[in-house]
């Protein structure tokens, strides 16, 4: 089996390393800083599906990853002896708009058709802890979503990698590639990908979040409303986030945009306003040219698995499993949207019907 170097010790890099080790490869992980230092060291950890409509291979891939998540993280915890913070807790979505409520009710049938029978989507008149004025048209309750602690997950993954004989070298920046390599360095992948794909193929999108010392019972469902995620973690803390900023002056500094996110969260769950803020966090999430992850082979010795953006924690194990097959010369069943070639094709927006001029 090949000796493989994985560049990056975030959730993608560590997941790829673990999957390669399980298939007999000798693996070392090189990290320019410390384990989970980048996007994988955030606070939020929401693992949620696409809405059950307009289905496509990309949504099906994510669904498969979310379904397999419980078994995957249980194995990581068994190997490492450490918690990951994973829990299949479901999700509430407060409905504050009549049109959105109508669409939500229409998705009940879609979930029954597209999701496994043990998971469901229904609309309730109300839900615990959610302010009635934040949900005048009811609350979606779906049972597929989960949550995870990003930092605990990375620590557990790293311990599992070491347990299986892998090596992890922190404070080891990589400027050039040697031997069989997997580029999985998040935002730091950009320079390493430039010889293969050109400049600027991975960029950072800033996200701000906060960690509160309570305000919701541990293991309550995740809440998503008004563009904000509220994550009750297993240790009793509650994460709130996140912004999505393409323009910013300081990637690591929080500002008034986080205050706006918190205000939205307090309006949805008023008890959160009584909690203390333990941490305000800002960082960059890696985004490839398209919102999907980038996964594939770049040359005879180089592979890429990066750009998870908002879905990295939820699909890292599925990305890693597919990478193993690619390394072995096999063709995994994955959406074409993930391939580096697809990311290089400019997305063409199709006009809506009312934008097409009527011919005389």
Secondary structure, DSSP 8 states (H G I E B T S, - for coil): --EEEEE--SHHHHHHHHHHHHTT-EEEEE-SS-TT-SGGG-S--EE----SSS--HHHHHHHHHHHHHHHHHHHHHHHHSS----B---EEEE---HHHHHHHHHHHHHHHHHS-TT--EEEES--TTS-GGG-TT-EEEESS-EE--HHHHHHHHHHHHHHTT-EEESS---SS--SEEEE--GGGHHHHHHHHH-TTSEEEEEEEEEEES-SS-TT--EEEETTEEEEE-TTS-EEEE---BSS-S-TT---HHHHHHHHHHHHH-GGGGGS-EEEEEEEEEEEESSSS-EEEEEETTEEEEE-BTTSHHHHHHHHHHHHHHHHTT------GGGSHHHHTS-------GGGS----
